[in-house]
Amino acid sequence: MALYANGFTPESPMMKWFWEIVLEEWDSAKQKNLLIFTTGSDRAPVNGLKTMKFVLVLEGEGDGRLPSSHTCYNQLHIPQYSSKDVLRRNLEMAIENPTGFGLV
């Protein structure tokens, strides 16, 4: 179940772009990376993905900022971007490089 916060709604252009990218353009490997980035796990909950709360949060704006996540709360924080291409590029950068600064 997708929830929206801080100004995002299912009708927001950014959310329409987000779901087009994730559901229509990405293969299962990228979708799995998004799940790992957002939840900290590559596994669906026992009762299935439909039972999981997945929160999309609008956090500021700026094409140069990457999305971030709060895995304990299954929250994906996405800045307001100027285009679908910027959203795609920044999402891919975030999910493909999730280890931050490499601190142990």
Beta strands, then each sheet from edge to edge (+ up, - down):
strand 1: 2-5
strand 2: 54-61
strand 3: 68-70
strand 4: 75-80
sheet 1: 1+ 2+ 4+ 3-
end
